[in-house]
């Protein structure tokens, strides 16, 4: 029986003896057979385990490659779905926000194209981002993102797009109820306006860093995690928001430290409202107006103070633009 | 297993003769090589070894000649001041069975002559013997070495075997006697494939590759660095395999039920080599015994020389030639630290009965021992304890020097003596050598003389070489005068000044046994005995008075 111990340089006689030395052994044949069978079994088992491991690793690798490819493909599609300008839209808004939150109010300003009755509603029919927050909540990118999370479309947006017929409590309440109800009606009336948060919420998935992260993932588990993150991300809303042309901002200045505060936190304070054409980098409207829920009836004020103030503010802006 | 077919180098016989049980020895050696025994392989093989056909019966002489003591004290092997333990039992058996074939005797004498004349051959033989002793120690020392690496031990055994074979092939190329069989033995093995493979394996073990380094040493003596100048691998060696092949070999062995290690590969290769040479190993066991036979003889030669004595290879002649031994001495006396006095013994022919007479302690018994030992050694082809000797071969030897009283002895002294005589004639073939001490000393002279005469007359019919001592001086004198028995010769102890024995022997019958002189020497005179009686009487009276 051939053996690896025999080399081609060995004489035939020596080779034959080496083969006999390998095949013959002093132990009993039964014991030897058992040892050989056991070792063959062990080696076979180890071989099968290694094969299974290799196959499993190969399958895992294929799955990983497949996941990575899918993710990269989706990342590429997302990246391609926005222009670089669109991807930089939130960044473009920041200088405007920074200027609007300056401690010293630069003064009211209304561009000529914004003047006129119903002009604002027409302008706002264009794709617009809306952001409302406290003055001290818009000082940095992080603060803006954080503030944006709690800045949905509210009564101010609705009333700017669909002004109340009069600055009466009754007329205002009608609009505020629509705003508070939300739903399809509110969305239908304000469909051109997107919350600023929509523009930033899933923006990282459109940037090159997302592709890098996918490539750097070392195993299928990490890729799966990335896939879950992507699935949960509101990419369609970001896609839509990123195409906005205007930025509508409402900044609530701090109110007086003393005085009455409503249940929803509303109290007399100044509100800075600005409308910017981000594409043209042009300020359309910049106004600073006070709001005060003091004139509202007790019943309405408890439930709708902030909404009514917002809608009243929108009425006042319309009035100012109509001059 | 292949059958044993190798020719055994036999130094004791001109025609090689397998004396050990080769198959049994081969199995015992294989077991010992594998590490399963501890001692006894060589001893058992040699103790049960056959001897050359012999007409001599050791029971008739071995104990009376103190053959065991002779081997232990005179037939010693001494090499470079060392004295390895010899297989005494084997040597005693060899010495007590002189070969019946004269050509065997001559074969041995030629070897001894050549060893004596050519010191370089003796040095070679001693080197071979030491090599065999070390080989035996390695083979039989398996159990005593604890956890010693068995593969290393086996490689050492193989290396030792190779050294022995090389020595045999190189040291005896010039031998002309039977020693030349060692040259043929070594040469035959060296020309075979198994030896070449063995040499390759040992070279593979010792020198797989050769690395030449350039070493830099700092001022403090420490090594600062080194550079490899050259690397030479023994690629032509058939055992050299690539690392991949070695790995595959290990995996293969594991699957075949062996260990997964480099050592296991070496063990299998060693097994393969051993199988190739195993038929050549049993001859080494027999060879060791043969070398002890010759080196012991040379040791006896040296031992005698150191004591100012001489040994020789006797001239072997026919029975009708004159016997002459000069400078004959008793090696047993030498062995016991006494200085033997060499003597000269001459008779006109061998097939005679020599009556030796003389005083007590005159050396008669020692002479008989010397003569018997000389005859025995001569017929074994060895040196005899004499400066020169002319001896004739005998068909047997009967020695009766002492008769111990045994507790279960049923007969009295006369009966015992008669039984002894009966035994003698039962054992004695024609042409034997007979050595009898104090024949018929156990009975009264008148009756003893009759038996003595009968024995001497009967012995003459067998034509032996007989030496008999007796104190029947008057009777011996009558026999000498009457010359009634043919081929009867007489020797007597020579007396010197003040009637002291000179331990020399001259023709004739002694006139006295000098019993009075011996009695005086041993304190058995009238005055000395009376003085002892007086002393004892006084002591007894003194004890009575005190009581």
Boltz contact constraints between the chains, C-beta under 6 A:
constraints:
  - contact:
      token1: [A, 4]
      token2: [B, 245]
      max_distance: 6.0
  - contact:
      token1: [A, 4]
      token2: [B, 248]
      max_distance: 6.0
  - contact:
      token1: [A, 4]
      token2: [B, 249]
      max_distance: 6.0
  - contact:
      token1: [A, 4]
      token2: [B, 252]
      max_distance: 6.0
  - contact:
      token1: [A, 5]
      token2: [B, 249]
      max_distance: 6.0
  - contact:
      token1: [A, 5]
      token2: [B, 268]
      max_distance: 6.0
  - contact:
      token1: [A, 7]
      token2: [B, 238]
      max_distance: 6.0
  - contact:
      token1: [A, 7]
      token2: [B, 241]
      max_distance: 6.0
  - contact:
      token1: [A, 9]
      token2: [B, 238]
      max_distance: 6.0
  - contact:
      token1: [A, 10]
      token2: [B, 238]
      max_distance: 6.0
  - contact:
      token1: [A, 11]
      token2: [B, 193]
      max_distance: 6.0
  - contact:
      token1: [A, 13]
      token2: [B, 193]
      max_distance: 6.0
  - contact:
      token1: [A, 14]
      token2: [B, 197]
      max_distance: 6.0
  - contact:
      token1: [A, 17]
      token2: [B, 272]
      max_distance: 6.0
  - contact:
      token1: [A, 17]
      token2: [B, 275]
      max_distance: 6.0
  - contact:
      token1: [A, 17]
      token2: [B, 276]
      max_distance: 6.0
  - contact:
      token1: [A, 18]
      token2: [B, 272]
      max_distance: 6.0
  - contact:
      token1: [A, 21]
      token2: [B, 268]
      max_distance: 6.0
  - contact:
      token1: [A, 21]
      token2: [B, 271]
      max_distance: 6.0
  - contact:
      token1: [A, 21]
      token2: [B, 272]
      max_distance: 6.0
  - contact:
      token1: [A, 22]
      token2: [B, 268]
      max_distance: 6.0
  - contact:
      token1: [A, 32]
      token2: [B, 257]
      max_distance: 6.0
  - contact:
      token1: [A, 35]
      token2: [B, 257]
      max_distance: 6.0
  - contact:
      token1: [A, 36]
      token2: [B, 257]
      max_distance: 6.0
  - contact:
      token1: [A, 39]
      token2: [B, 255]
      max_distance: 6.0
